Amino acid sequence: MRLDWVLGLLALGMISMSSISCGDDTPDKGFELISYLDGNYTPTDDACHLSATINGKEVSEKASVTFHTKDLQTGNMVLKNFFEEYASLEIEEFTLIQETEGESVRFTFTGTQRVDETLQFSYSGYVVYGKLYIEFNIQ
């Protein structure tokens, strides 16, 4: 009788421990993934590597992109040293589309940006764990 009681308490404790630990891995539903995506990407940084082209030509090593998403559905980028005569440009609130391939998750995006009468471009790319790929086409 005493052994049944101890085993019952042990089983009850294991059930409650399993219930508590299963939901606590990422309480913000993606916070961990966001922390891998947000950052300052440059062509020379292996941890946050930027691979970008403008009309098929690689960007300067001085170029950088600050990428941020708060909800994994929309993103913002600040481009620095990409286009002549523009030290910094911001692309706001573009849609992120999640794609899963095996264990890998990446977020793709496309859009157009009109800066002024002299600069308008389209862009497409994706971001995945420490790597940001973007293609720009000036129109």
Protein Blocks (a to p, Z undefined) as FASTA:
>chain_A
ZZmmmmmmmmmmmmmmmmmmmmmmmmngomlmmmmmgccddfklmklccdddeehiacdf
kbccddddfklpaccdddehkbghiabacdehiacddddehjbccddddddddfblmbcc
ddddddeehiacdddddZZ
